Amino acid sequence: MRYRRIGDVKVSAIGLGAMPLSVPGRPDRDAAIATIHAALDAGVTLIDTADAYTSDAQGHNEELLASALAGRGEEVLVATKGGLVYRAGGPWDRDGTPEHLKAAARASAKRLGVDSIGLYQLHRPDPGVPWEESVGALRELLEEGVIRLAGISNATIAQIRSADHVLGGRLASVQNQFSPSYRSSEDELDYCAEHEIAFLAWGPLGGASRAGEIADAFPVAAEVAAALGVSPQRVILAWELALQHTMIAIPGARRPASIRDSALAADLVLTADQIARLSA
């Protein structure tokens, strides 16, 4: 298993995106916990969640993780997020006010059963709240010890630069969407690499509904996979890891087999020619 760094913490280059275990279409509780355990057994040491990942009550995914990690919490860095609020039948509401973020972080810590959250990320910019005020709440949470590391998500380069300034150079991570079909965050990826900030790619296989279509959507990935005797999904994840040394991919999974295969991408080394073909 190759490793990367988030702040001063070494984590597996492939993490588990736990969102599919709590949103509509989720597996039953036993299957969800089996998937989390499979990730740990495969060497995954980063799990990404958020208080808004649910289809019923705020915090479902965090509570699920807490149950699954009982007795094994020291094996993994749990990264959670705040700033979105679940709303039945509609899109998430945004709330980036400092008051909400500080209260949400404390609620997340309680659900996760920890004194201090490993990595806490601002889920998405709230256009109704000045960016510096939202990030300022993360700074206060750091200083109070409620969180150990601070990150942001769905951010532009200007927002990354501003957040790092507000945090006094302590911005640990940026989580943006990135996949073969969504490469508009390449500039942010390069910026993070230049400034030694971890870049967490969400939806690295195009999202749960499209992950199984990788071979059809990206024939080159299928060709490389056939030559190597591995899955196209594993090839795509290995390609993403090869793009920058600060890249960490966090594919979602609903089944143990899926995360086991994804975890193997951390040890798959592609040739320069294969990387060039996949990047074209």
N, C-alpha and C positions, 0 to 999 in steps of 0.2 A: 504494500500500500504506500503510494507516494503521499507526502504531506505538504501542506502549505501553512501559512501563519495568518492568524487574525489577531492583530495587536501582538501581545507576547505569548499567545496560546498557539500551540501546534495542533492542527486538525487534519483529518483526512482530506485529500484533494477532491473526493466525492462525498457530498453530504446527502442527507435524506430530507426532501421536502415533504413535511407531514400533512400538508393541507388536504390531499385527497382522502385522508382517513377520517375527515370530519364533515366534509361538504356533501351535497346531494350526490348519490351514487356511491357513497362510502361503504366499505365492507362492514360486517358485523364486528362487535367489539373484540371477540377472540381473534378474528383474522387480522384486525388492525394491530393488535398487540403482537401477534406473531410476526407481522411485517417489521415492526420496530425492533424486535429481538433479532430478526434475521439481519437487519442492518448492522446492529452491534456485533453480531457474530462474524459478519463479513469484514469487520475492521472500520466501519463508519464511526467517526467520533464527532460529527457535527449534525445536529438535527435542527431544522428550521420550522418554526411555528409562528402563530400570531393569535392574539386574543379574539380576533374577528373570524377565525377559521371555524365555522360551525354552520349547521342548518337549523339550529333551534335556539341555543342560548350562548351568549358571549362566553368564551373561555373553554368550549368543549374540547378543542384540540390540546390545549395546555393540560387540562385535567387528564385526558387520555395518556399523554406523555408521562405525566407524573406517575400514573399507575404502572405503565409499562417499564419505567426506569427505576422503580422501587428496588433498592439494593444494588443498582448498577449506575446510579447517577454520576459517579466519579469517572466513568468511562467516556463521557460525552460532554461537549459544549452545547448547551441548548441556547439557541438564538430565537428570541421572540420579538414581536413587534407591537406597537401601539399607534393609535391615531385614526383607526377605522372602527366603525361601530356597526355591528350586524343589524340589518333591518329586514324583517321577513317579507318575502315577495319582491324585493327590489335590490338595487345596488347598495353597497356599503355607504354609510354616511361618513363624512370626514370630520374629525375634530382634532385639530392640531394645537388647541389652546394649551398653554403650560399647565393649567389646572387639571385638564383632562389627562394629559400625558403622565403627569406625576402620580395621579390617582390610579391610572391604568397600570403603570409599572408596578406599583405596590400590590395591586390586585393580581397581576400576573405572577409576581413572586410568591404570593400566598397560594395560588392554584398550583404552581410548580413545586411548592414545598421547599423553597430555598430562601436563604437569608439575603442573597445577592444574586441577581440575574447575570448569567455569564455574558451574554451579548444582547443588548436592547436596541432596537432599530425603530426609527420614525418611519411608519409604514408608507406614507404618501404625503406629499406637500398638501397643505390645506390653503386654498387660495384666499380664504377669509382671515388668515392669520399670518402676520409677517414671519417669514422663514426663520429669521434670527431669533424670534421669540420661541418658536417651536423647538429649535435646536438648543436654545438656552435652557429649556427644561431638561434636556439630556445632560447638559453640563451640571446642573444642580443635582440630578440623580447620581451622576458620577461622584460628585463631591460628597454627597451624603452616604455613599456606599450602597445605595439601593441596586445599582448595576455596576458590573466590573468593566465592561467595554461598551462603547456607543457606536452605533452605525445609522445609516440612512438608507432609504429605498426609493426607487423610481425617481432618481435625481439627475439633474443636468450637471455639466462641468461647473457652471457658475455656482450652483447650489452646493456641490461638493467642496469647492474652494471656500465658500462662505462658512459651511458647517465646520470644516477643519479649523478655520480661524476662530469661530465662536468657541470651539472645544479646546482651544489652545494647543492645536497640533495633535490631538488625541483621537481623531476620527479613525476608527479601526476598520470599518467596512462600508461598502456600497453594494446594495443588492438591486440589480436592474435586470430586466428581461433581456435574454440573449439566447439565440438559437440560430440554426442555419436559415430559417425563414424570417428571423427578426434580428438583424445585425445593426440596427440603428444606434446601439449603445457601444459601438466599437471605439468611438472617441473617448467615452467615459472609461472604458476598459483600459485603454492606453494611458490615460491620465492617472488612473489608479496605480498602474504598474510603475509609472515614472515616480510617483510619490509614495510607493510602498504601502498602499492601502489595499486591503483584500477586496476583490470583486466577486460577489456571489451571484452567479447566473441563475435566475429563476426561469422556469419553463425551458430548460436547455434542450429538451427534445420536442419543443413546439407545443407543449401542454399535454395533459393526460389524454385528451381525446384524439390527439394526432401522433402520439409517440409510436403507435403501431404502424403508422403509414410512412415511416422514415424511408424505407426501401423504395417505395414508389415515388415519393416526393424528391428524393436525392439519390439518383441512380449511382453516382460516384461512390457514395457511402456504401451502397449495396455491393458494388464491385470490389471495393477495398475489403469489406467484411468477408466476402466469399474467398478472397485470396488469403486472408488471415485465419479463416475458419472461426469467426466470431460473429456476433450480432451487429447489424447496422447501428443499433442504438449505442452499443459499446464504442464503435468507431467514432460516432459523432461526439460523444463525451470526451474521448481521448483527444480528438482534434481540438476541442474547446480548451482543454487543459494545456495544449501545446501553444496556444496563442500568446499567453502571457504567464509569467511566473506567479502572479498574484491571483490568477483565475481559480475559483472553486465552483464546481457545478453542483447544484442541489436538485436533482431530478426527483419528482414525486413518484410515489409507488403505492399501489393498493394490495399488492401480493408479495410475499417473500421472494419469489423467483425474480421479480422485476428488480428489486434493490440488490439482490445478489449479483445479477448480471451487470447492473450499473456500477457497482463497487469495483468490479474487475477492470473497469476502464482506467482506474488510477494506475494500473501496472501495464497498460497497453502502450507501447512506444511505437509511434508511427515514423516512417521515413520522411525526409524532407520533401521528396516527390509526392508522397501521399498527402502530406499536409498542404502542399501547394495545390494539388488537384481538388481537395476538399474546400480550399479557401477561394477558389476561382468563382 
